[in-house]
Amino acid sequence: MYLATTIAAVCTAACSSSAYIRYASTVNPDQHIPAAFLRLAHVPFWVDLLCSSAWWASAMLLAYTLPLGLGLTVYFVAAVLPWEIMRRRHNRRVLSPGPSISDSVAPTRLRQL
């Protein structure tokens, strides 16, 4: 039973972290996501509330099913690792230059503006 609870808590932490960053990157496709924050801009409060409650529940389950230090370590690895990987991938996509406009297209595009 402890094994199933531990696996469920780890999956909940990882999935909620991935879902939150995925949602934030689709709502703010051209904005940089900071490493430390209290709340991301343009993310509705209900998404924050849903993901925060999932993070708290998984942290509490891991803290109670495993020894405290091990439970919190497993939680931070499960929650922060997917968060950081997806955040860095999004920020790299935001900071990378887009495809260049060829010279033949640029004058017509300027005339349209």
C-alpha positions as CSV (number, residue, x, y, z in Angstrom):
1,M,0.0,0.0,0.0
2,Y,2.8,2.4,0.8
3,L,4.4,1.7,-2.6
4,A,1.2,2.5,-4.5
5,T,0.7,5.7,-2.4
6,T,4.3,6.7,-3.0
7,I,4.1,6.1,-6.8
8,A,0.7,8.0,-7.0
9,A,2.2,10.9,-5.1
10,V,5.3,11.1,-7.3
11,C,3.1,10.9,-10.5
12,T,0.8,13.6,-9.2
13,A,3.7,15.9,-8.4
14,A,5.3,15.3,-11.8
15,C,2.1,15.6,-13.8
16,S,0.9,18.7,-12.1
17,S,4.3,20.4,-12.6
18,S,4.3,19.5,-16.3
19,A,0.7,20.5,-16.8
20,Y,1.2,23.9,-15.1
21,I,4.2,24.8,-17.2
22,R,2.5,23.5,-20.3
23,Y,-0.5,25.7,-19.6
24,A,1.6,28.7,-18.8
25,S,3.6,28.3,-22.0
26,T,0.4,28.1,-24.1
27,V,-1.1,31.1,-22.5
28,N,2.1,33.2,-22.6
29,P,3.9,31.8,-25.7
30,D,6.2,34.8,-26.1
31,Q,7.0,35.5,-22.4
32,H,10.0,34.3,-20.5
33,I,9.1,32.1,-17.5
34,P,11.2,33.0,-14.4
35,A,12.8,30.4,-12.2
36,A,11.4,31.7,-9.0
37,F,7.9,33.2,-8.8
38,L,4.8,33.4,-6.7
39,R,2.4,33.4,-9.5
40,L,2.8,33.6,-13.3
41,A,1.0,36.3,-15.2
42,H,-2.0,35.5,-17.3
43,V,-2.5,32.1,-15.6
44,P,-6.0,32.0,-14.0
45,F,-6.3,31.6,-10.3
46,W,-8.2,28.3,-10.6
47,V,-5.1,26.8,-12.4
48,D,-2.9,28.0,-9.6
49,L,-5.2,26.6,-7.0
50,L,-5.6,23.2,-8.7
51,C,-1.9,22.7,-9.2
52,S,-0.9,24.0,-5.8
53,S,-3.4,21.7,-4.1
54,A,-2.0,18.8,-6.1
55,W,1.6,19.7,-5.1
56,W,0.7,20.1,-1.4
57,A,-1.2,16.8,-1.4
58,S,1.7,14.9,-3.0
59,A,4.2,16.5,-0.7
60,M,2.2,15.6,2.4
61,L,1.7,12.0,1.1
62,L,5.4,11.6,0.5
63,A,6.3,13.1,3.8
64,Y,4.0,10.7,5.7
65,T,4.7,7.5,3.7
66,L,8.5,7.9,3.6
67,P,10.9,9.3,6.2
68,L,10.7,13.1,6.2
69,G,14.0,13.8,4.5
70,L,13.6,11.1,1.9
71,G,10.0,12.1,1.3
72,L,10.7,15.7,0.7
73,T,13.7,14.8,-1.5
74,V,11.6,12.5,-3.6
75,Y,9.0,15.2,-3.9
76,F,11.4,17.9,-5.0
77,V,12.9,15.6,-7.6
78,A,9.5,14.6,-8.8
79,A,8.1,18.2,-8.9
80,V,11.0,20.4,-9.7
81,L,12.8,18.3,-12.4
82,P,9.9,18.3,-15.0
83,W,9.2,21.9,-14.1
84,E,12.8,23.0,-14.7
85,I,13.1,20.9,-17.9
86,M,10.0,22.3,-19.5
87,R,10.7,25.9,-18.3
88,R,14.1,25.8,-19.8
89,R,12.8,24.4,-23.1
90,H,10.1,27.1,-23.2
91,N,12.6,29.9,-22.5
92,R,15.0,28.6,-25.1
93,R,12.2,28.6,-27.7
94,V,11.2,32.2,-26.6
95,L,14.8,33.5,-26.8
96,S,15.8,31.8,-30.0
97,P,15.4,33.9,-33.1
98,G,12.6,33.0,-35.4
99,P,13.0,32.3,-39.1
100,S,14.5,35.1,-41.1
101,I,12.4,36.9,-43.7
102,S,13.9,36.7,-47.1
103,D,14.8,39.9,-48.9
104,S,12.1,39.4,-51.5
105,V,9.3,39.2,-48.9
106,A,10.5,42.0,-46.6
107,P,9.6,45.0,-48.9
108,T,6.1,43.7,-49.5
109,R,5.6,43.1,-45.8
110,L,6.7,46.7,-45.0
111,R,4.3,48.1,-47.5
112,Q,1.4,46.1,-45.9
113,L,2.3,47.6,-42.5
